[in-house]
Amino acid sequence: MLGRSANGTFWLFRYLERAENTARLIEAGFRMALTRDSGAASEEWRSVLITLGLHHAYAARHGEDVTGAQVFNFVLRDRDNPASVLAMIETARTNARAVRTGITREVWEAVNESWMKLREILARPVAETRLRDVLDAVRRQAIQVRGAMEGTMLRNENYYFANIGTFAERADNTARILDVKYYVLLPSLAAVGTSLDNVQWENVLRSVAGERAYRWLNAGQMDPRGIASFLILDERFPRSLAFCYAQLLSNLSLLAREYGFETEAHAIQRAGHERLAGLTIEAIFEQGLHQFIGDFLACNHQLAQQIQRDYRFVE
Amino acid sequence: MTETAYDEMLAPDGTVRPAYDGYRQWLDAQPPGLLKRKGIEAEAFFRRTGITFNVYGAADAEERLIPFDPVPRIITASQWRKLSRGIEQRVRALNAFLHDLYHRQEIVRAGRLPARLLQGNLAYLPQMAGFTPPGGVYTHIVGIDLVRTGEDDFMVLEDNARTPSGVSYMLENRETMMAMFPELFTRVRVREVSDYPRRLARSLAACAPAAFTGDKPTVAVLTPGIYNSAYFEHAFLADQMGAELVEGSDLKVQGGRVAMRTTQGWQPVDVIYRRVDDDYLDPLSFNADSVLGVAGIMDVYRAGGITIANAPGTGISDDKAIYSFMPEIVEFYTGEKPILPNVPTWRCSEADALAYVLDNLADLVVKEVHGSGGYGMLIGPTSSKKEIAAFSAKLRADPANYIAQPTLSLSTVPIFTRAGLAPRHVDLRPFVLVSPQGIDITPGGLTRVALKKGSLVVNSSQGGGTKDSWVLDD
C-alpha cells in the first residue's frame, strides 16, 4: 500500500469522524442553550467553540457576539471556516477520490453521496427550525460510510488505517469535550452530596451520545466519578478513551502482524494503553482531571505523528 | 447533413435494419416514458459513482457528467469481424512503423515518407532512438477512431496511440445498460466487454522489463492526480486491475529501478501504465518543470529496469500529417492493402492541396496536425464567413501545420430526446491491447455521439455524449 494512500485513508476517516462528532456537539449545545437564559446560552455556545478549537476563528469572523445561529452556521458551513463540517466533508471526499483504489465502491459511493447531500442542505444558511434535520443528516451520512466500510472492506492494511484514523480522532474528540467540561465536574467532586447540575452532566454525556448508555448502566444515578469513569475508562462504551485505545491497539497489532514488524508508534500506543488500563478514576482525580486530559491529548497527538512517520505517509 | 446521412437503425424506407431488429422489438413493447425515467436514473447513478470529468479551462472547475444516451449503438457480428481484421492490421503496422522510426527509418529511406515530417516534430523523441521497448511493444493500448458513411463504409478518422482515454465509459455504459434494462440483455445477445481490465492487466504484465524477477510483475497506473480530467478513469482502471494508482510524488529512482513509497518502504515497480504525457514523464529528459513524472525514469527505462506503457514517443503516429500517410504505412509494413481506408485527406503542406483547400474552406474540415480533442479546428459548413476568413489567414501563414478533410456525412444512430427518438451523428473508438502475445480487440468500444441536431462534433469536451456500443453475438 502506498504511503500516500495510507495517509489519505487515515485522514478520510478522521475527517468523517470529526464531522460526526461536531454534529453531536452542536446538538448537545443547542439543547443546552434552549433551557438557559441568553447569557448562559452564550456561554454554552462558547464552550462548543472552545471544544472545537474554533473560538479564535469565530471571534475573527463575528467578534464577541456569540449567538446560537451564528455559531452553528459558522461551524457547519461558513466559507471562511476551513474546519466547517462542509469543508471537512469536502476534504474527506477529496481524500476518498485520491485513495479510490484502496476503498470499495460502496465506501466511495457513500462518501460521495454524503458530500452531494450535505453540500445541498448546507447550501443556504441553517435556521434553528432546520438545525435538527441538518445534524441528523450529518450523523446519518457518517454512519452510512461506516456501514459500507464494515460491510465491504477487506480486513487488511487499508481497513486498519481507516480504523486507526477513526479512533485516534474519536479519542481526541472525547478528551476535548471532557477537557472543556471538567470545570463542571470539579465543584461537585469537591462537595460530595451537594446538588448537582444534572442538566450539565447529561449534556456532557449527550455530546458523546452516551446519556442512554450511562443511564442504563447506572440506573439513573448521576454521579460525577461515575460519569468521568464511564467516558475515560469504560471499555464497553464506544466513545470512551479506553475503548478507542483498545481499538487502536488491536488495529496496530493487526497491521504489525500483516507487515511482520512493529514500529515506534506501537511502543507509544502500548504505553498509552497500559497507562489507561492501570488507572482508576480516583487516581485520575488525584492527579487532576485537567492534567490527565492534557497528557492524554499530547500522547494521542504524538501517536498520530509517529504513525504518519513510521508508515511513510509523506516523503 | 442529417438528411443524407446513413442511419444505422432505419433504412430510408423506414424499415428497421437487421442489427437493430431485436432491440427495436423490445423497445416497441416497452411502456411509454420508460427511457425518460431510466435516463434520469442513469444520471443519478453516474453522479453517485462519481463518473465525471473536468473540462479544461472551465471557470467553475465543476465536475461534469458526460451525457449518456440509453439507446445502444449496435454492430452486427459480421461487420465486427471485418472491422477487427482492419483494426488488427492497422495496429500491427503502427507498431512496426514506430519501431522503424526509432531505428533505421527504412520507410524514409525507401522514399515512402518524407523526412521533413519527423524533423523538428516535437512528438518524435530522439531519446527513444535505437532503443527497443520490452517485448518490442510501443502501443500497449490504442484507440482507433472510426467513422461510418454507409452500410460497409467504415473509415479511420484518427489513430490514438499516445494515451487513448474513454475506456472506463465503455465499461460503465455497459454496466449502466445492464442495470437499467436487464431483460433486454436476455433478449439480445451482446458480446461481453467487462473483462477488459483483466485483459489489460494481463497484457501489461506480459511486457515486464528485463529487470523483473519473480512470478507477478507489479503494475502501477501513473496519474497526474485527482484534478486531471480523466482521473476517474485512472482510478477506475487501477481499481479494476488490482494495480496501484500512483502519482509522480510516490515514485523515485532507486538502485536502477523505479520504486514506489509504500507503508513498508520503497518497492520496485515493473510496469507503469502512464496517463501522463511524454513531456511530463521525466524532468531530466523532457520538461524540466514537470512535477508529474519521475526524475531519471528514462535512464531506468533504457537500461531495462521498467516498462512504460505506452512507450514514450508513440505520439508521433497520432500526428495528422503522418496519418495522411497511413495507407502507405500499412502497405509498407504488412505488404497488404489496407482493409480500413483513411478519410480522404489533403496535406496543406503541398501547394496543389493548399490551393484546393483555400478555395473550398466552406465545405471542408481543417485540423491542426498536432491537435486533438476537437480544439483548433475549422468545420467549414457550420462556420461563419468571418471565421473562415480568419482561419484562412492562419492556414496561409503556416500551411504545413494543417490537413483538410471533406465534411463527412457521418452515420447516425437515434438518441432519446424529449420528442422521442431522433438521429444524431456518431463515431466509434474501439480499444486495442498489444502485447508480445498478440493483438486483443475488445468487441465494440466507445460510441461518441453529437447531441446537438446536425452537429458533427462528438468530443465530450465540446458537448458530445456517449452510448453503449454493442457487438452482436453470432
HADDOCK unambig.tbl for C-alpha pairs under 7 A between the chains (distance, minus, plus):
assign (segid A and resid 1 and name CA) (segid B and resid 262 and name CA) 5.23 0.50 0.50
assign (segid A and resid 1 and name CA) (segid B and resid 263 and name CA) 5.93 0.50 0.50
assign (segid A and resid 2 and name CA) (segid B and resid 261 and name CA) 5.72 0.50 0.50
assign (segid A and resid 2 and name CA) (segid B and resid 262 and name CA) 3.90 0.50 0.50
assign (segid A and resid 2 and name CA) (segid B and resid 263 and name CA) 5.79 0.50 0.50
assign (segid A and resid 3 and name CA) (segid B and resid 261 and name CA) 5.83 0.50 0.50
assign (segid A and resid 3 and name CA) (segid B and resid 262 and name CA) 4.64 0.50 0.50
assign (segid A and resid 3 and name CA) (segid B and resid 263 and name CA) 4.64 0.50 0.50
assign (segid A and resid 97 and name CA) (segid B and resid 226 and name CA) 6.85 0.50 0.50
assign (segid A and resid 98 and name CA) (segid B and resid 226 and name CA) 6.15 0.50 0.50
assign (segid A and resid 100 and name CA) (segid B and resid 235 and name CA) 6.19 0.50 0.50
assign (segid A and resid 101 and name CA) (segid B and resid 235 and name CA) 6.17 0.50 0.50
assign (segid A and resid 101 and name CA) (segid B and resid 238 and name CA) 6.61 0.50 0.50
assign (segid A and resid 101 and name CA) (segid B and resid 239 and name CA) 4.69 0.50 0.50
assign (segid A and resid 101 and name CA) (segid B and resid 245 and name CA) 6.97 0.50 0.50
assign (segid A and resid 109 and name CA) (segid B and resid 48 and name CA) 5.80 0.50 0.50
assign (segid A and resid 109 and name CA) (segid B and resid 49 and name CA) 5.59 0.50 0.50
assign (segid A and resid 112 and name CA) (segid B and resid 48 and name CA) 6.31 0.50 0.50
assign (segid A and resid 113 and name CA) (segid B and resid 48 and name CA) 5.88 0.50 0.50
assign (segid A and resid 311 and name CA) (segid B and resid 263 and name CA) 4.34 0.50 0.50
assign (segid A and resid 311 and name CA) (segid B and resid 264 and name CA) 6.52 0.50 0.50
assign (segid A and resid 312 and name CA) (segid B and resid 262 and name CA) 6.93 0.50 0.50
assign (segid A and resid 312 and name CA) (segid B and resid 263 and name CA) 5.51 0.50 0.50
